[in-house]
Amino acid sequence: MEIPIDKLMWSYLHMMCNRLFKSKQRLHELVLYDFLGRYYASQIARKKQLEKDITI
């Protein structure tokens, strides 16, 4: 049985959140995913801006 790495990663992350947060696990997991999404979006925007500045 072979599991795609992205599904395995999400499963491990979900279980880590359940163990890390003692109460309101779903809420804390949602907040964590929101922060990660914002962080990744910020990194992508910064990279695009840097590439734009280099080509000008």
PyMOL commands that set and color helices and strands:
alter all, ss='L'
color gray80, all
select helices_A, chain A and resi 5-20+25-55
alter helices_A, ss='H'
color red, helices_A
deselect
rebuild
show_as cartoon
